[in-house]
Amino acid sequence: MKRKLRYIAGFSIIAVGLVILFIVSLTCGSVRFSLAELMEIFSGNGDIMGKNIIFQIRLPRVIASVLLGGALSVSGFLLQTFFSNPIASPFVLGISSGAKLATAILMIAFTGRGIILGSVALVVSAFIGAMSATGFILAISGRVKNMSVLVVCGVMIGYICTAVTDIIVNFAEDSNIINLHNWSVGTFSGTDWVDIKIISVIVTVCVTSAFLLSKPMTAYQIGEGYALNMGVNVRLFRLEIILLSSILSACVTAFAGVVSFVGIAVPHIVKSLFGTAKPLIIIPACFLGGGVFCMLCDLIARTLFAPTEIGISSVTAVFGAPVVLWVMLGRRRRSGV
């Protein structure tokens, strides 16, 4: 009963935070709206300018921050389960940077010729880059048994991909450099309803698929041998986990650029809040928690130094990096080192 009450309390806290931040994100900005004005706009009686600001700019951006933040959080949880490492995430392992490199190459190659790429092309290129980085990590993991070394290798892959991306951006036309820079530091701005439709489909399918893997994931958390004894096809399961994590990470990178530390911080915050690591509870909690986290960070990014907007990764790093330090120091104390 105590555990159930804790679950109810945890989801209630996240839900309340989600609703409050959703309303605040819509009302705050260069043009402020009162709650009464917001209700009037949603009822269809507001002025044209207010409707355009809410429905064409802020609402798609807020929805994107929730969906992509949730996707990145779930992706991080899947990778932490796969590698049995608490600081594994798309950002730390270089998966996001690989997706960023592939997407930047495609964007520069086509925009330089005056060709505008569609959202599907960006997602596909990001997925190819993410899978390339993931494949390299998996190849290393077969030879390296120490997970700390594996994480360091992932960080190095991320640095290499970022450096190559920066070099490639130097060859972009001046008109495209600003957009590429804004995208490379992470941003939810510029999202439209077509993007939201594509994001919704990809994220819904992947998160639902991950949730349906909760039972074998629970067995896998206990140990690979235990999972085999429970009838889990471990090889297929591992492939599914990697594919789902890579697709989610690619989707985030394609539409928002590289968003750091969300995939590490949110799963640990959620597990501490709920007092469990059960995928059946943590996957939906991670998705909602990631949405709250990214919505908060996006609100800070666009209002703290308004009208200047800072990169979303700068804000997520401020909040996420201390969580990583807390996790690492906690493991150090438990190991008695």
Secondary structure, DSSP 8 states (H G I E B T S, - for coil): -HHHHHHHHHHHHHHHHHHHHHHHHHH-SSS---HHHHHHHHTT-S-HHHHHIIIIIIHHHHHHHHHHHHHHHHHHHHHHHHHT-TT--TTTTTHHHHHHHHHHHHHHHHHTTT----HHHHHHHHHHHHHHHHHHHHHHHTT---HHHHHHHHHHHHHHHHHHHHHHHTTS-HHHHHHHHHHHT---TT--HHHHHHHHHHHHHHHHHHHHTHHHHHHHHH-HHHHHHTT--HHHHHHHHHHHHHHHHHHHHHHH----SHHHHHHHHHHHHHT---HHHHHHHHHHHHHHHHHHHHHHHHHTTTTS---HHHHHHHHHHHHHHHHHHHHHHHHT-
